[in-house]
Structure formats: C-alpha cells, structure tokens
Amino acid sequence: MNRSVCIFLNVFLLVFLNVANANEWLNLQVEKLSADEFGFLEGPAWDGKDKLYFSDIPNNNIHIFNLKTRTFAKFLTDSEEANGLMFDRQGHLLMCQQTPGKISRLNITSREADTVVATFQGTRFNRPNDLILDKHNGLYFTDPSWSENRPQKIRGLYYLNAQGKLDLLADDFEKPNGLTLSKDEKTLYVVDSGSFQVRQFEVVAPGKIKELNTFAQLETDNPNQDSNADGLALDEAGNVYITYRHGLAIYSKAGKKVTQVKLPAAPSNVEFVGKDLYITTANNLYRVQMPIAGVRFPQ
C-alpha cells in the first residue's frame, strides 16, 4: 500500500470516528425514573455499589434510588435541609446541611452524624451548598446565601484540609454553587448561580488556588437573569457537565461546547454511575446514557 493511500485511509478513519462520536452525542435519550413525587431534588451521590442517594430539600428528606431494582426508598428524615451530598473513602455520607449552616458526616448504618465543619472565624456558615473531596482527603465546598440576611457577610469558596485547617479561597462570588475537579486534580471548576460564566482555578497545591481565565460562557437568550447554574460533573475525557436554567451543557476540557441536552425541566445537579448520568430536577430523577464514563470523586 503506497503512502498516499495510507494517508487517505487514516484521514477517512479519523473523520468516520469523529462523526460516529458526534452521532453518539446527538442521539442521547433522556429517561424519566420518578413520577413527580418530590419537592426539589439535589445532591445525587453514588455509594460506589448499587445505590444513588439524593436530597429532597423542601421535604427535608434524603432518598435512595436502587440501581438494580430501580425503586425508590426514603433513607433519612429531618435532614436539616441537606443539599449537596458525597461519600467519603470510609463510606460515610457527607451532607451540606443548610438549616444549621454546617457540613456533617453521616454513618449510613447507625444514622449517627458528627460535624465536619460549622464555622468560619467564629461565625456559622450561611447555607453550605456543594462539596468535593480531593485525593488528599481535603474538602472544597461552597457557601452561598440567597438573601442579604445572612450570618457570613461573604459568600465563599472554602477548603478544609485533612488536619482540620480551614481556608477561605475566594469571596467574590455572587452565588457560589456546584464545583468539581479535573481528573488530575490540577484544575478546580466552580459555577456561580448568579452568573453565566463558569470559573476555573489552577490548583497550585492542595487548598491553594490561582484563578485562570473563564472556563466557559453559558449560552442564554436573556443575560439579565440569573443562570441558576448549579451542579457539575466530569467524564473520563475531561468533559465538564454543567446544569443551569436552559438544560445540561457539556464542554470539553478546552472550554469548547460539545453539546446541549434538553430536559423536561431545569436540572439542579448531576452524578455519574459508570456511563449512566443521573440528573435531578425539582420533582424528578432522570437518567441519560452517555458515550463516555464519568469520574467518581474522591478518586
């Protein structure tokens, strides 16, 4: 086979694979799993086995979706307006509890909880929203507020290291919300519900960040309204999944838009279970089978 034919076949194969991959993104199917029985869902968190946990904020509960039986069950009542959830390496459920303004750690067997962090400079947090554990067992989390009547005058992005030292990383957000790390944990992505810009920070060292350029500018037909940007997830290719008022936007690690997934209702958050992407909205849980598997934190 001569060189020109080899080049042609290589180019053809590359184009074919790109088109096939593009078709995979275009043919995404949204599956509704629940029946409008919830108040406002948030914080989907996979236990690494066969259960997906999520919060129902106004009803003050945490529920379980069994991935094998595809059934729902109430797990915890009086969750103190739990929002973001995440499992740690020991299998305990970390909860952003908005009513007391703290992050707690729940033993899912005994249902007993202890406080992870509750104050900054002697004052309780506003309404802790979302969180992510890094490979050093450090915890990044956001603390927005939805009114001017709040304990903390700042709306902050924080880092709690494994030894319990708490640092304020940024205080210039309007409504800091969802966050995630890149797979190599060298980049931290944070959304602001009050802005259509998704910010990215270089992780210089655990809990030490340096702001980079804006990662993505979410599309909208009305820039005067809040984006309601909320949850973030990451796949194995480095694509970043962003929920906001117009649906689920997916951006490459270079900040280029890959696709937009339209949903029956505005999404609040997302969680990968392999290639299955679970999406929460106000009243329902949805599933979308993606062409790429997701990254689960902590890694």
C-alpha positions as CSV (number, residue, x, y, z in Angstrom):
1,M,0.0,0.0,0.0
2,N,1.5,3.3,-1.0
3,R,1.9,6.3,1.3
4,S,-0.9,8.4,-0.2
5,V,-3.4,5.6,0.2
6,C,-2.4,5.1,3.8
7,I,-2.8,8.8,4.5
8,F,-6.3,8.8,2.8
9,L,-7.4,5.8,4.9
10,N,-6.1,7.3,8.1
11,V,-7.9,10.6,7.4
12,F,-11.1,8.7,6.4
13,L,-11.0,6.7,9.6
14,L,-10.4,9.8,11.8
15,V,-13.3,11.6,10.1
16,F,-15.5,8.5,10.5
17,L,-14.7,8.1,14.2
18,N,-15.4,11.8,14.8
19,V,-18.8,11.5,13.0
20,A,-19.6,8.4,14.9
21,N,-18.7,10.1,18.2
22,A,-20.7,13.1,17.2
23,N,-23.7,10.9,16.5
24,E,-23.4,9.4,19.9
25,W,-23.7,12.8,21.5
26,L,-26.7,13.7,19.2
27,N,-28.7,10.6,20.0
28,L,-28.8,11.0,23.8
29,Q,-32.0,9.7,25.3
30,V,-33.5,11.1,28.5
31,E,-35.3,8.6,30.7
32,K,-37.6,9.7,33.5
33,L,-37.3,7.5,36.6
34,S,-39.7,9.0,39.1
35,A,-43.3,10.2,39.0
36,D,-43.4,13.8,40.1
37,E,-43.4,12.8,43.8
38,F,-40.7,15.1,45.1
39,G,-40.4,18.7,46.1
40,F,-37.0,19.8,44.9
41,L,-34.2,17.3,44.4
42,E,-30.4,17.9,44.8
43,G,-27.1,16.4,45.7
44,P,-27.1,13.0,43.8
45,A,-24.3,10.8,45.3
46,W,-23.4,7.3,44.3
47,D,-22.3,4.9,47.0
48,G,-20.0,3.1,44.6
49,K,-22.2,0.0,44.8
50,D,-25.9,-0.2,43.9
51,K,-27.5,2.9,45.5
52,L,-27.8,6.5,44.5
53,Y,-28.6,8.9,47.3
54,F,-30.2,12.3,46.8
55,S,-31.8,15.2,48.8
56,D,-35.4,16.4,48.7
57,I,-34.7,19.9,50.2
58,P,-38.2,21.3,51.0
59,N,-39.5,17.9,52.3
60,N,-36.3,17.7,54.5
61,N,-35.5,14.1,53.4
62,I,-32.7,12.1,51.8
63,H,-33.9,9.3,49.5
64,I,-32.3,6.3,47.8
65,F,-32.7,5.1,44.2
66,N,-31.7,1.4,44.0
67,L,-29.8,1.0,40.7
68,K,-30.6,-2.7,40.5
69,T,-34.3,-2.8,41.4
70,R,-35.0,0.7,40.1
71,T,-37.1,1.5,43.1
72,F,-37.1,4.5,45.5
73,A,-36.9,4.4,49.3
74,K,-36.8,7.1,51.9
75,F,-33.5,6.9,53.8
76,L,-33.4,9.9,56.2
77,T,-36.0,12.2,57.6
78,D,-35.2,15.6,59.2
79,S,-32.1,16.1,57.1
80,E,-31.9,19.7,58.1
81,E,-32.3,20.9,54.5
82,A,-29.5,18.7,53.2
83,N,-28.3,19.9,49.8
84,G,-25.1,18.6,48.3
85,L,-24.1,15.0,49.3
86,M,-20.9,13.0,48.8
87,F,-19.5,9.7,50.1
88,D,-16.0,9.7,51.6
89,R,-13.5,6.9,51.4
90,Q,-14.8,5.3,54.5
91,G,-18.3,5.0,53.1
92,H,-19.8,7.8,55.2
93,L,-22.2,10.3,53.7
94,L,-21.1,13.9,53.8
95,M,-24.0,16.4,53.9
96,C,-24.2,20.1,53.3
97,Q,-26.9,20.9,55.9
98,Q,-28.4,24.3,55.2
99,T,-30.6,24.9,58.3
100,P,-27.7,24.8,60.8
101,G,-25.1,26.0,58.3
102,K,-22.7,23.2,58.5
103,I,-21.2,20.1,56.9
104,S,-21.8,16.8,58.6
105,R,-20.6,13.2,58.3
106,L,-23.3,10.5,58.5
107,N,-22.7,6.8,59.3
108,I,-25.3,5.2,56.9
109,T,-25.6,2.1,59.1
110,S,-26.2,3.8,62.5
111,R,-27.7,7.0,61.1
112,E,-25.5,8.9,63.6
113,A,-23.9,12.1,62.4
114,D,-21.0,14.3,63.5
115,T,-20.0,17.8,62.5
116,V,-17.1,18.2,60.0
117,V,-17.1,22.0,59.9
118,A,-19.6,24.6,61.1
119,T,-17.9,28.0,61.4
120,F,-15.5,30.4,59.8
121,Q,-13.8,32.9,62.1
122,G,-16.3,32.1,64.9
123,T,-19.5,32.6,62.8
124,R,-21.6,29.8,61.4
125,F,-21.8,29.4,57.6
126,N,-24.8,30.7,55.6
127,R,-26.1,27.7,53.6
128,P,-23.4,25.2,52.6
129,N,-24.3,24.0,49.1
130,D,-21.9,21.6,47.4
131,L,-18.7,19.9,48.1
132,I,-15.9,17.7,46.6
133,L,-13.2,15.6,48.2
134,D,-9.7,15.6,46.7
135,K,-7.1,12.8,46.8
136,H,-5.5,14.3,49.9
137,N,-8.8,14.0,51.8
138,G,-9.2,17.7,51.6
139,L,-12.7,19.2,51.2
140,Y,-13.6,22.0,48.8
141,F,-17.1,23.5,49.4
142,T,-19.2,26.5,48.6
143,D,-21.3,28.6,51.0
144,P,-23.8,30.9,49.2
145,S,-26.7,32.8,50.6
146,W,-30.0,33.6,48.9
147,S,-30.7,36.8,50.9
148,E,-28.9,39.7,52.5
149,N,-29.9,38.5,55.9
150,R,-27.1,36.0,56.5
151,P,-24.6,35.1,59.2
152,Q,-21.5,35.3,57.0
153,K,-21.1,38.6,55.1
154,I,-19.2,36.8,52.4
155,R,-20.4,34.1,50.0
156,G,-17.3,31.9,50.0
157,L,-15.4,29.1,48.4
158,Y,-13.5,27.2,51.1
159,Y,-11.0,24.3,51.6
160,L,-10.8,22.1,54.7
161,N,-7.7,20.0,54.8
162,A,-7.4,16.5,56.3
163,Q,-6.0,18.0,59.5
164,G,-9.0,20.3,60.0
165,K,-7.4,23.6,58.9
166,L,-10.0,25.8,57.1
167,D,-9.1,28.4,54.5
168,L,-11.2,30.9,52.5
169,L,-10.2,30.6,48.9
170,A,-12.4,33.1,47.2
171,D,-15.1,35.6,48.4
172,D,-16.0,37.4,45.1
173,F,-18.8,35.1,44.0
174,E,-22.4,36.3,43.8
175,K,-23.9,32.8,44.5
176,P,-21.2,30.1,44.6
177,N,-22.7,26.7,43.9
178,G,-21.5,23.5,42.2
179,L,-17.9,22.5,41.9
180,T,-15.7,19.7,40.6
181,L,-12.0,18.9,39.9
182,S,-10.3,17.8,36.7
183,K,-9.2,14.2,36.7
184,D,-5.5,15.1,37.5
185,E,-6.9,17.5,40.2
186,K,-4.9,20.4,38.9
187,T,-8.0,22.4,37.9
188,L,-11.0,23.4,40.1
189,Y,-14.2,24.3,38.3
190,V,-16.9,26.4,40.1
191,V,-20.2,27.7,38.9
192,D,-22.0,30.8,40.1
193,S,-25.8,30.7,40.1
194,G,-25.8,34.5,39.5
195,S,-23.5,34.4,36.5
196,F,-23.3,32.7,33.1
197,Q,-19.5,32.4,33.5
198,V,-18.0,29.1,34.7
199,R,-14.8,29.9,36.5
200,Q,-11.7,27.7,36.7
201,F,-8.8,27.8,39.1
202,E,-5.3,26.2,38.9
203,V,-4.7,24.0,42.0
204,V,-1.2,25.0,42.9
205,A,-1.2,22.8,45.9
206,P,-4.0,21.2,48.0
207,G,-6.2,24.1,49.0
208,K,-4.1,26.7,47.2
209,I,-5.6,28.0,44.0
210,K,-4.9,30.6,41.4
211,E,-7.6,31.9,39.1
212,L,-7.3,31.2,35.4
213,N,-9.3,32.6,32.5
214,T,-13.1,31.9,32.4
215,F,-13.6,28.3,31.5
216,A,-16.9,28.7,29.7
217,Q,-19.6,31.2,28.9
218,L,-23.0,29.6,29.2
219,E,-25.4,30.4,26.4
220,T,-28.6,32.3,27.1
221,D,-31.2,34.5,25.4
222,N,-31.5,36.7,28.5
223,P,-28.2,37.7,30.1
224,N,-30.1,39.8,32.7
225,Q,-31.5,36.8,34.5
226,D,-29.6,34.5,36.8
227,S,-28.1,31.4,35.2
228,N,-29.2,29.1,38.0
229,A,-26.0,27.2,37.3
230,D,-25.9,24.5,39.8
231,G,-24.3,21.1,39.6
232,L,-21.1,19.9,37.9
233,A,-19.7,16.5,36.8
234,L,-16.7,15.3,34.9
235,D,-16.2,12.4,32.4
236,E,-13.1,10.3,31.7
237,A,-12.3,12.5,28.6
238,G,-12.2,15.6,30.8
239,N,-15.6,17.0,29.5
240,V,-17.4,19.1,32.1
241,Y,-21.1,18.7,32.6
242,I,-23.0,21.9,33.8
243,T,-26.6,22.1,34.9
244,Y,-28.3,25.5,34.5
245,R,-31.6,27.0,33.7
246,H,-31.5,26.1,30.0
247,G,-30.6,22.4,30.5
248,L,-27.4,20.4,30.7
249,A,-24.4,21.9,28.9
250,I,-21.3,19.8,28.1
251,Y,-18.0,21.5,27.5
252,S,-14.6,19.9,26.5
253,K,-11.7,20.4,28.8
254,A,-10.6,23.2,26.5
255,G,-13.8,25.1,27.2
256,K,-15.4,24.4,23.9
257,K,-19.1,23.4,23.8
258,V,-19.7,19.7,23.0
259,T,-23.5,19.6,23.1
260,Q,-26.6,20.7,25.0
261,V,-29.0,18.2,26.5
262,K,-32.6,19.4,26.6
263,L,-34.6,18.2,29.6
264,P,-38.3,18.3,30.6
265,A,-37.4,20.6,33.5
266,A,-34.5,22.7,34.6
267,P,-31.8,20.5,36.1
268,S,-30.3,21.0,39.5
269,N,-27.4,18.5,39.7
270,V,-25.7,15.5,38.1
271,E,-23.9,12.3,39.1
272,F,-22.2,9.6,37.0
273,V,-22.6,5.9,37.7
274,G,-20.3,4.5,35.0
275,K,-21.7,5.7,31.7
276,D,-25.1,6.5,33.2
277,L,-25.6,10.1,34.1
278,Y,-28.3,10.7,36.7
279,I,-29.9,14.2,36.7
280,T,-32.0,15.8,39.4
281,T,-34.7,18.4,38.8
282,A,-37.3,20.0,41.0
283,N,-39.6,17.0,41.1
284,N,-37.8,14.1,39.3
285,L,-34.8,12.0,38.8
286,Y,-33.7,11.3,35.2
287,R,-31.0,9.1,33.5
288,V,-29.1,9.6,30.3
289,Q,-26.7,7.0,28.9
290,M,-23.5,8.8,27.9
291,P,-20.9,7.7,25.4
292,I,-18.1,8.2,28.0
293,A,-18.0,7.1,31.6
294,G,-17.8,9.6,34.4
295,V,-15.1,10.2,37.0
296,R,-16.2,9.5,40.6
297,F,-14.7,11.5,43.5
298,P,-12.9,11.0,45.7
299,Q,-10.7,9.2,43.3
